Amino acid sequence: MSNFNFLLADFPELYADAVEAEQLTLLSPKAAAIFCRSTLENAINWLYDHDPKLNRPSLIEPSFLGFNTFVPSAPIAKGTSIYLNALVWSPNTT
């Protein structure tokens, strides 16, 4: 029995990730956190894909996350660059 059975009928992909996160909660909390984040990101992407009133931001700025308060700007810029490169990179490109 899962806490996420309500997702199964309409959102089977979200359900699969949510259940995996739930099962890993005590075994591997870090892995569970990754699946939780993935599930949340996929849910937000679904909202942007299916609601024409929502405008998807082109980039989430680090300041939006509040990082600039705790970390100097140079590592943030470098981290953003690494994040953007990971989004653009594909194993099929050279």
Backbone as JSON, one array per atom type, in Angstrom:
{
  "sequence": "MSNFNFLLADFPELYADAVEAEQLTLLSPKAAAIFCRSTLENAINWLYDHDPKLNRPSLIEPSFLGFNTFVPSAPIAKGTSIYLNALVWSPNTT",
  "N": [[0.85, -1.19, 0.0], [0.62, 2.13, -0.91], [1.22, 5.61, -0.3], [0.71, 7.04, -2.49], [-1.15, 6.1, -4.29], [-3.28, 7.44, -5.46], [-2.22, 8.73, -7.63], [-1.81, 6.88, -9.62], [-3.77, 6.22, -11.67], [-4.04, 8.57, -13.31], [-1.49, 9.68, -13.58], [0.84, 7.83, -14.22], [3.66, 7.83, -14.55], [4.61, 9.7, -12.68], [3.65, 8.43, -10.44], [5.23, 6.07, -10.36], [7.83, 7.09, -9.81], [7.32, 8.39, -7.38], [6.53, 6.29, -5.7], [8.86, 4.78, -5.71], [10.58, 6.56, -4.4], [9.3, 6.61, -1.94], [9.67, 3.95, -1.1], [12.41, 3.91, -0.78], [12.9, 5.56, 1.34], [13.69, 4.88, 4.05], [15.77, 3.12, 3.54], [17.66, 4.39, 1.86], [18.01, 7.49, 2.27], [19.12, 9.65, 0.79], [18.92, 8.82, -1.88], [16.17, 8.62, -1.98], [15.52, 11.31, -1.72], [16.43, 12.27, -4.16], [14.67, 11.01, -5.95], [12.31, 12.17, -5.03], [12.73, 14.86, -5.72], [12.91, 14.58, -8.52], [10.33, 13.67, -9.1], [8.81, 15.9, -8.31], [9.85, 17.86, -10.09], [9.03, 16.74, -12.55], [6.27, 16.86, -12.21], [5.87, 19.63, -12.12], [6.79, 20.33, -14.67], [4.82, 19.02, -16.16], [2.61, 20.59, -15.5], [3.32, 23.05, -16.73], [3.35, 22.17, -19.38], [0.67, 21.56, -19.86], [-1.01, 23.64, -19.12], [-1.98, 26.42, -20.64], [-1.98, 29.01, -19.66], [0.16, 29.32, -18.03], [3.49, 30.48, -18.0], [6.49, 29.19, -18.87], [9.5, 29.66, -17.16], [12.58, 30.84, -18.58], [14.99, 30.29, -17.39], [15.88, 29.28, -14.18], [16.98, 31.41, -11.86], [19.84, 31.4, -9.69], [19.51, 33.14, -7.51], [16.84, 33.04, -7.06], [16.56, 30.72, -5.65], [17.66, 31.41, -3.29], [20.34, 31.08, -2.81], [22.3, 33.01, -3.15], [22.53, 34.42, -0.83], [24.02, 32.92, 0.92], [26.26, 31.92, -0.38], [29.15, 32.98, -2.13], [29.12, 34.94, -5.21], [30.71, 33.99, -7.42], [31.1, 31.07, -7.28], [28.39, 30.42, -7.63], [27.83, 31.34, -10.21], [29.54, 29.66, -11.67], [28.47, 27.17, -10.97], [25.92, 27.44, -12.09], [26.62, 27.56, -14.77], [27.66, 24.96, -15.12], [25.32, 23.52, -14.6], [23.68, 24.42, -16.72], [25.18, 23.49, -18.91], [24.9, 20.76, -18.52], [22.2, 20.48, -19.06], [22.12, 21.05, -21.75], [23.89, 19.29, -22.97], [24.03, 16.23, -24.73], [24.17, 12.71, -25.16], [24.17, 12.0, -27.81], [25.28, 13.97, -29.27], [28.22, 15.52, -30.62]],
  "CA": [[0.0, 0.0, 0.0], [1.4, 3.35, -1.04], [0.55, 6.89, -0.06], [0.57, 7.72, -3.78], [-2.06, 5.35, -5.18], [-4.15, 8.38, -6.16], [-1.55, 9.16, -8.86], [-1.65, 5.77, -10.56], [-4.67, 6.26, -12.82], [-3.83, 9.71, -14.19], [-0.07, 10.04, -13.72], [1.61, 6.62, -13.9], [5.1, 8.11, -14.44], [4.81, 10.31, -11.37], [3.38, 7.39, -9.45], [6.38, 5.18, -10.27], [8.91, 7.77, -9.09], [6.9, 8.67, -6.0], [6.56, 5.03, -4.95], [10.26, 4.42, -5.51], [11.07, 7.43, -3.33], [8.69, 6.14, -0.7], [10.3, 2.69, -0.72], [13.81, 4.16, -0.42], [12.99, 6.54, 2.42], [14.48, 4.39, 5.18], [16.96, 2.42, 3.05], [18.62, 5.35, 1.31], [17.35, 8.8, 2.25], [19.63, 10.5, -0.28], [18.29, 8.36, -3.12], [14.75, 9.01, -1.89], [15.44, 12.75, -2.0], [16.6, 12.45, -5.61], [13.41, 10.63, -6.57], [11.32, 13.21, -4.67], [12.97, 16.03, -6.57], [12.55, 14.21, -9.89], [8.87, 13.64, -9.16], [8.33, 17.29, -8.25], [10.2, 18.52, -11.36], [8.16, 16.21, -13.6], [4.92, 17.4, -11.98], [5.88, 21.04, -12.53], [6.86, 20.33, -16.13], [3.5, 18.64, -16.66], [1.76, 21.78, -15.37], [3.68, 24.0, -17.8], [2.98, 21.6, -20.67], [-0.77, 21.39, -20.02], [-1.77, 24.84, -18.78], [-1.49, 27.5, -21.51], [-1.89, 30.27, -18.93], [1.46, 29.37, -17.34], [4.65, 30.75, -18.84], [7.67, 28.52, -18.33], [10.66, 30.55, -17.13], [13.66, 30.35, -19.43], [16.05, 29.81, -16.51], [15.68, 29.6, -12.77], [18.19, 32.05, -11.38], [20.24, 30.95, -8.35], [18.98, 34.02, -6.47], [15.49, 32.58, -6.78], [16.66, 29.67, -4.65], [18.19, 31.97, -2.05], [21.73, 30.7, -2.63], [23.21, 34.16, -3.15], [22.66, 34.9, 0.53], [24.96, 32.09, 1.67], [27.41, 31.53, -1.18], [29.61, 34.07, -3.01], [28.57, 34.87, -6.56], [31.53, 33.25, -8.39], [30.69, 29.66, -7.37], [27.04, 30.32, -8.17], [27.92, 31.46, -11.67], [30.15, 28.44, -12.19], [27.48, 26.11, -10.81], [24.88, 27.66, -13.09], [27.2, 27.16, -16.05], [27.69, 23.49, -15.15], [23.93, 23.08, -14.71], [23.21, 24.68, -18.08], [25.87, 22.57, -19.8], [24.3, 19.44, -18.35], [20.92, 20.5, -19.72], [22.32, 21.13, -23.2], [24.66, 18.14, -23.44], [23.31, 15.01, -25.06], [25.14, 11.7, -25.59], [24.12, 11.83, -29.27], [25.97, 15.08, -29.93], [29.67, 15.46, -30.49]],
  "C": [[0.88, 1.24, 0.0], [0.55, 4.56, -0.69], [0.22, 7.59, -1.37], [-0.32, 6.97, -4.77], [-2.97, 6.27, -5.98], [-3.53, 8.86, -7.48], [-1.6, 8.12, -9.98], [-2.52, 5.89, -11.81], [-4.33, 7.36, -13.81], [-2.37, 10.03, -14.49], [0.83, 8.85, -13.39], [3.12, 6.87, -13.77], [5.44, 8.74, -13.09], [4.63, 9.29, -10.26], [4.61, 6.5, -9.26], [7.52, 5.83, -9.5], [8.56, 8.02, -7.63], [6.96, 7.4, -5.14], [8.0, 4.59, -4.71], [10.89, 5.27, -4.41], [10.55, 6.96, -1.97], [9.37, 4.87, -0.19], [11.75, 2.88, -0.26], [13.98, 5.05, 0.8], [13.87, 6.07, 3.58], [15.77, 3.7, 4.74], [18.05, 3.37, 2.59], [17.96, 6.72, 1.2], [17.84, 9.72, 1.13], [19.02, 10.11, -1.62], [16.82, 8.74, -3.13], [14.58, 10.49, -2.21], [15.58, 13.03, -3.49], [15.31, 12.1, -6.34], [12.3, 11.63, -6.24], [11.49, 14.43, -5.55], [12.56, 15.75, -8.01], [11.03, 14.21, -10.06], [8.3, 15.05, -9.17], [8.64, 18.02, -9.56], [9.3, 18.04, -12.5], [6.73, 16.72, -13.45], [4.85, 18.86, -12.43], [5.96, 21.15, -14.04], [5.52, 19.96, -16.75], [2.56, 19.85, -16.6], [2.04, 22.78, -16.49], [3.26, 23.48, -19.17], [1.48, 21.6, -20.93], [-1.62, 22.6, -19.64], [-1.24, 26.02, -19.61], [-1.37, 28.85, -20.81], [-0.55, 30.43, -18.21], [2.56, 29.62, -18.35], [5.88, 30.13, -18.18], [8.83, 29.52, -18.31], [11.79, 29.97, -17.97], [14.8, 29.78, -18.6], [15.69, 30.19, -15.09], [17.01, 30.16, -12.26], [18.54, 31.52, -9.98], [19.69, 31.82, -7.25], [17.56, 33.64, -6.1], [15.51, 31.53, -5.67], [17.22, 30.16, -3.33], [19.65, 31.65, -1.82], [22.65, 31.9, -2.49], [23.38, 34.75, -1.76], [23.79, 34.19, 1.26], [26.26, 31.8, 0.93], [27.85, 32.72, -2.03], [29.16, 33.86, -4.44], [29.4, 34.06, -7.54], [31.16, 31.77, -8.43], [29.28, 29.48, -7.91], [27.08, 30.39, -9.68], [28.51, 30.2, -12.28], [29.16, 27.28, -12.09], [26.36, 26.23, -11.82], [25.37, 27.23, -14.46], [27.24, 25.64, -16.17], [26.29, 22.95, -15.32], [23.41, 23.26, -16.13], [23.89, 23.75, -19.08], [25.28, 21.18, -19.71], [22.95, 19.37, -19.05], [21.07, 20.43, -21.24], [22.99, 19.88, -23.74], [23.75, 16.94, -23.68], [24.32, 13.99, -25.53], [25.17, 11.51, -27.09], [24.82, 12.96, -30.01], [27.46, 14.95, -29.72], [30.26, 16.81, -30.21]]
}
